[in-house]
Amino acid sequence: MLKRDLIAELEALYRVRYRQFVRVATAIAGAERAHDVVQEAFARAIRSSGAYRGEGTVEAWLWPATARLTFCSSAPTAEF
């Protein structure tokens, strides 16, 4: 898949499924972080579009990446 086609598909996915991604991110990381995490996941997907091998759908590729980013963002940070 060409990069521009992947970006177009990610943009369409963002418009159609954004609320579902936010709903899952909210359940994992809380409402305060959910929108930022989902937006960051989509931005990272665009930046790392070369990692998409075309195996499966773009949405199937993005869900695990979004979940990993959400879990990482919800991890407690050490305070000194």
C-alpha positions in Angstrom: 0.0 0.0 0.0 1.3 3.4 -0.9 1.9 5.8 2.0 -0.6 8.3 0.7 -3.2 5.5 0.6 -2.4 4.5 4.1 -2.7 8.0 5.4 -6.0 8.4 3.6 -7.2 5.2 5.2 -6.0 6.3 8.6 -7.9 9.7 8.2 -11.1 7.8 7.3 -10.7 5.5 10.2 -10.1 8.5 12.5 -13.4 10.1 11.3 -15.4 6.9 11.6 -14.0 5.0 14.6 -12.5 7.8 16.8 -15.2 7.4 19.5 -14.6 3.7 19.8 -10.8 4.2 20.2 -11.5 6.9 22.8 -13.9 4.6 24.6 -11.3 1.9 25.0 -8.6 4.3 25.9 -10.9 5.8 28.6 -11.5 2.4 30.1 -7.7 1.8 30.3 -6.2 5.2 31.1 -9.1 7.4 32.2 -11.0 10.2 30.6 -8.2 12.8 31.2 -5.7 11.0 28.9 -7.9 9.1 26.4 -8.2 11.8 23.7 -4.5 12.6 23.8 -3.5 9.0 23.7 -5.8 8.2 20.7 -4.6 11.3 18.8 -1.0 10.3 19.5 -1.6 6.8 18.4 -2.9 8.0 15.0 -0.1 10.5 14.7 2.5 7.7 15.4 0.8 5.5 12.8 1.2 8.1 10.2 4.8 8.7 11.1 5.6 5.0 11.1 3.5 4.1 8.1 6.4 2.1 6.7 5.9 -0.5 9.5 2.5 -1.4 8.0 3.1 -4.6 6.0 -0.4 -4.8 4.5 -1.3 -7.9 6.4 -4.8 -7.4 7.7 -6.7 -4.2 7.9 -5.2 -0.8 8.9 -7.7 -0.8 11.8 -6.4 -4.2 13.0 -2.9 -2.8 12.8 -3.8 0.3 14.8 -5.8 -1.3 17.7 -2.8 -3.1 19.3 -0.6 0.0 18.9 -3.2 2.2 20.5 -3.7 -0.3 23.4 0.1 -0.4 24.0 0.3 3.3 24.0 -2.7 3.6 26.3 -1.3 1.1 28.8 2.1 2.8 28.8 0.5 6.2 29.4 -1.6 4.9 32.3 1.4 3.4 34.1 2.2 5.2 37.4 5.2 7.3 37.4 7.7 7.4 40.2 7.9 10.6 42.2 11.0 11.6 43.9 
